[in-house]
Amino acid sequence: LRRPDEEVAIAGLRLITRLISRQQEEDNRSESSRSGSGLGGGSSNKSDARDLFELASSEVLRIIASPNSYKASPTCKKGHALVYQPVEQDRGTVCSNQGCRRDCMPDGHAYHCHTCKYRLCTSCWEASSTTIDTDRRNYLIVSKICEGDAERFYTIAAAAIPKQDSNDSAQRIVRVLHRVLLKSRETRKFRRKLREVSLSSPKPGQLQAGEKVPALLLDLLSAWLFCPISALGLSLWLHWFDVSAEITDRLLRSEKTPTTHELL
């Protein structure tokens, strides 16, 4: 079962994906009718769709750049939020937790749901707060936006990762994007394209005069270097073995952290 925060994220991105798909279908129909009638124009709709997708992509990156866990506040039995307010006699003063049932009046404040007349004392509220792991949520929302256009999303992400406020934020984004890229059903088509391009193009360290490595592959690898373990995985997957050897050498000479051991 998905948690409520996952459901909200998935529902929002599903809506955005549908809007973008619908806009693209309308653009295609408009182009067909214009080409048949010899008319031009229609760039405004395309611009709106691009802006919407870029806005959604930026929001997704902001979400997954946040720390990997957070405190989820308890709610009443119907899921309503609890508000920290002074205790008043006419609203009731007894903690609604069956294992507690203490009088909240001496504390002066409690966490109230005015809809259900449910309340928790400060001790029960703190004990009921749980730490939520966001890894699954992040995987789901990135997979969902990739239904719209995985290549565009990864292009936007590759440009945004070096601009993050901290290396920790950049690493969190890379770890999520790397996992989705190699495992998600929504990135299968993009995966296939990357592999075909990498196998048919010159490789770093083996370039002849006038040859160039495809820009998208270089942009992805440059962004992935914020998380060397992910960069190693990407370079091996692309069959860039000279790059893999260099990253491995750097990893061997660098200080190992608990996160490094976990990723390895």
Secondary structure, DSSP 4 states (H G I P E B T S, - for coil): ---HHHHHHHHHHHHHHHHHHHHHHHHHHHHHHHHHHT----HHHHHHHHHHHHHHHHHHHHHHTS-SEEEEPPB-TT-PBPEEEE--GGG--B---TTT--B-GGGSEEEEETTTTEEE-HHHHHHH-EEEE-HHHHHHHHHHHHHHHHHHHHHHHHHHGGGSSSHHHHHHHHHHHHHHHHH-GGGHHHHHHHHHHHHHS--TT-PPTT----HHHHHHHHHHTTSHHHHHHHHHHTT-HHHHHHHHHHHHHSPP-HHHHHH-
